[in-house]
Amino acid sequence: MAALAEPNVSLPDGLATALERIAALHPECDLANPGTPSATVAILRQRHGVLDHLVLADSPVVFEGPEGHTVVTDLRVDDVLPDLRAEVESHETHTQGHREALQRLVLAQREVRNTPDGYWVAGANPEAARHGLTGSVKLQEVRSAAVMSDGVSRLVAEYETATWEEVFTTLRTGGPRELIETVRKTEATDPTGRRWPRYKSGDDATVAYCQW
């Protein structure tokens, strides 16, 4: 947030600066290790009547306008290692087969993470900031927007139990808490991933909702 406080700084430049600063705080760590912690990024910034966005990996930014909803998300990770992904999804969660298949996938993903042949997430290498999906929209064209983790967006994208219109109606009337509760209630109907194959029963769920 500090790096992006200056509106003339682009989102990729600000994110790259932030990644450099965080890495510099940990000189004792082996930050080149493939297992180094990493994270998805979703940024929405208002400046001079414009909304800038950056999405790195699968945490989307969703805009609500007069003509519907526009979803900005980076699903390149879904194109990586499809056979191992399919193996994970062939098992119900909380089973030994699922745990073993997931471990194989995670280890393989680490080898291609933040490489030209793989996918990009925020980690110790600031180069990842250059690979996010970026753009801008005029503020007057947007009624509201939501920035969320994929643990929430899967209600529409994976579970297909709600539309974006319904998601934004919930955000307007009940706020992020009610939307997250809806996600958890949906997942509770399929705790082992039989209906919706997935890595775990429920993922981190975070939402920031903005109205103008």
N, C-alpha and C positions, 0 to 999 in steps of 0.2 A: 504493500500500500504506500509506503514511503517512496519507493522508487517511481511510482506512477502518479505521485501528487502533482508533478509538473505536467500540464496537459500537452505540452509539445513533445514529451517523451513517448515514443510508440510503445504499444503493449509488449511486443517482443523484446525491445530494448530494456524495458522496465523489468520484465520477468527474468531476462538474462542477468541483469544486475543483481536482482534478489537472489538468484541461485548462486552467483559468485560469492555474495556476502555470507550466505548460509554455509557454503562449503568452507569458507575461510575461518569459520568459527570452530571447525573440527579438524585441525591439522594433524591430530594424533590418529585419525581414522584412515583406513584404507578405502578411500572413496572411489577407487577404480574397480573395486570388487563388484561383480555382477549382482550380488545380493544387497548392495547398498540401498537403503530405503528410497522410495520414489513415490510420486503422487500424480494424480490427474490435476488439471487446472481448468477452471472456468472463470473468466473475468468479464465483468460488465462495467464500463466507465462512462459517465456522462460528462460531456465538455462542449461548451459553445453550441448548444442545440443539437448535438450529435451524440449517439450512443455507440461507443467502440466495444468490440468483443474479441476475445481470444479464447479458443477452446483447444486444449491439448489432452488427448485421450477422450474417454467416453463420459465425461461429466458435461451435460449440455447446457446451452443457453437457449431459452425459448422466448420468442417475442409474440405478443398478442397485438394484432392490428385490426383495422376495419374489415379486412378480407380474410381473416383467419389467423392461423398460427404458423410461425416459421421456426424450425428447429435447427440449431447449429450444433452438430456433434461430430466427433472424430472416432470412427469405428475401424480404423486400420488394424487394431489389435485383433479384430475378428477374422481378418484374412491370414493371420499368422498361425501356423501349426494346426491346420484344420483337423487332421487325423487325431492328434492328441486331444483336441477340444471335444471331438465327437466321442472319444473313449470316456472322458470324464462324464459327459452327459448321458452315457449309456447306463450309468450306475445311479441308484438313489443316494441322496446325501446321507451322511452319518454311517455309511457302510465302509468296510475295509477296502473293497474294490474302488470306491469313490476316492478315499483318502490317498491310495497309492497312485491312482491315475492322475489326481490333482497334483501330487508332488512331482510326478514326471513332467506334467505340463509346465508347472511353475519353474522348474529347473531349466527346461528348454527355452522358456520365454526369457529368462535372464540372459541367455546367450545372444539373443537378437534384440533385446531392448536397447533403444537409443542407438540403433545402427541403420544404415541405409536399407538393409534387407529385412528389417523388422518393423518396429513401431516406436513411437516417441512418447515419453512421459517426463515430468519434471524430476530431475535428480541432481547429482553433483556437477554434471556437465552442462554449462550454460548454453551450449549449442542446441539443446532440445527446445529452447524458447523460439528458435527460428523455424520450427516445424509445426507450430500451432496453426489452426485455422483462424484467420482474422478477417475483420470487416467492420463496416460502420453503417448505421441507418440513421435517418433523420428522426429526431425526438418526436416531431409532430406526426410521424407515421406509426407511432407505437402508443398503445393505451396502457400496457403493462408488460412486465417481463419477469421471468423466473430463471434463476441460476441454481442448478441442483446437481447432486451426485447421481450416478446411474442407479443407486439403490432406490431412488424415487422414480426416475424416468422409466424404469422397467415396468411400472404399472401400465404404461401405454405401449412401450416398445417391445416388451417381452411377454408380459402376462396378457396384454390386450383386453383388459377388463375395464378400461376407461379410455375416453378420448381426451385430446388436449383441451377441448372446450370444457369437458367435465372437470379436468384437473384445475383449470383456471377458475371455474365457478367455485370449487372447494376452497381455493386459495383466497378468493374474495370474501367468502362467507365464513369460513372457519380458520383460515390462516394455515401456515405450514404445519402446525402441530396436527391439525385434523387430517391433512393430506398424508402425513407420515403414518398416522394411526390407520388410515385406510390401506396403505401399503402393507403394514404389519398384519392387519386382519385378513387381507388377501393371501399373504404367505402362510398364515396359520391354517388355511384350508388345504394346503399342500406341503406339509412340513418336510417330506422326504424327497421333494422334487420329482414326483411321478408325473404330474401334469405339466409342470414347467421345469424341465431339467436345468440345473444351475450349479454353480460352484459351492454355494452354501445356502442354508435356509433363508437367510436375510442378510443384505449387505448394508454398509453404512448409509444412512439416509439423512441428507441435509438439503435444505431449501432456503434460498433468499428470494423474497417476492417484492417487486417494486411496482408502484402505480404512479401515473402522471395525470 
